[in-house]
Amino acid sequence: MRQKLTIVICLLSLITFFTFLWWNQAVKSVNPTNKESITFTIKRSEGIINIADRLFKQNLIRSPLAFFLLVRLGNFDNKIQAGDFQLKPSMDLFTLTNTLTHGITDTWITIPEGWRNEEIALKLSKELNIPEKEFLKEAHEGYMFPDTYLVPKEATSQAVANIFFDNFHKKVSPEVKEKIKQKGFTLDEVLSIASLVEREAKFPKDRPLVASVILNRLKEGMKLDIDATIQYALGYQPNDKSWWKKELTIEDLEINSSYNTYKNAGLPPSPIANPGLLAIIAVIDAPKTEYFYYISDKQGKNHFAKTIEEHNINISKYLNK
């Protein structure tokens, strides 16, 4: 019995000894003399195992297992962030892992659907210190595609605008553009309509029907009478602290602007916001309806009508309660 115990103790001692030797080597830098920085990108929601594997393949760590254990046992798993990091082969495992918790060189920027360029410019000013006027010189309304971006902190206004623009052409694929052409529209026309849909339809199921109303009115040569175009023309509202005035007045509808669709028939001169892909598809695939009117209730739900009489009933039912 005593002999067996001795053997077990010896085996445990050997395991501990070799584990110590392995760990002591695993935490060392891959190359202490190589201080060249390597940009390493961690994607959002990327798993630790995948990160460890990529670090090993890029010759930045000696052991994926050692990295995994350090992250888990060292309570780093909730601290490692997504983004771009400057790592060096000369970093030991502790330094490298700690670097992944801070020192991000890029910034995540989320642009919601339906924002106008001025709203994007303000966000970029706050988060990247890009002057609003500089970005607005580069930006084209309708083409600054709403999405989440990893933007270099040192990016210029032109570089950021190009990132948005390039993503637009990736998301609005050649197939989508061909479908637009087949429908008899130009890309600018679809973006203008989609920007109206984005601002006027709060719920996804309402988008195609709002698009059908706009298309029907355009076909008949009717004025669009869309509130969002008035809001766009009015610009920033200090009282609302918003670029979109919440409550329009009768006087607002008389504003002298080419974007005033209560006075001018046809589409506004350009998009009034940056629509997302679903709004663009809603225009392309808009159903054929007989609707010419809609109103939005207090919850943002759209109610559609074929005639002015039905429309007035909806106004009484949903707005004049």
HELIX and SHEET records of a PDB file:
HELIX    1   1 ARG A    2  ALA A   26  1                                  25    
HELIX    2   2 ILE A   48  LYS A   57  1                                  10    
HELIX    3   3 PRO A   64  LEU A   73  1                                  10    
HELIX    4   4 LEU A   93  THR A   99  1                                   7    
HELIX    5   5 ASN A  117  LEU A  128  1                                  12    
HELIX    6   6 GLU A  132  GLU A  138  1                                   7    
HELIX    7   7 SER A  157  LYS A  171  1                                  15    
HELIX    8   8 PRO A  174  GLN A  182  1                                   9    
HELIX    9   9 LEU A  187  GLU A  200  1                                  14    
HELIX   10  10 PRO A  204  ASP A  206  5                                   3    
HELIX   11  11 ARG A  207  GLU A  220  1                                  14    
HELIX   12  12 ASP A  227  LEU A  234  1                                   8    
HELIX   13  13 ASP A  252  GLU A  254  5                                   3    
HELIX   14  14 LEU A  277  ILE A  284  1                                   8    
HELIX   15  15 ILE A  308  TYR A  318  1                                  11    
SHEET    1   A 2 ILE A  38  ILE A  42  0                                        
SHEET    2   A 2 GLY A  83  LEU A  87 -1                                        
SHEET    1   B 2 ASP A 106  THR A 110  0                                        
SHEET    2   B 2 THR A 148  PRO A 152 -1                                        
SHEET    1   C 2 TYR A 293  SER A 296  0                                        
SHEET    2   C 2 ASN A 302  ALA A 305 -1                                        
END                                                                             
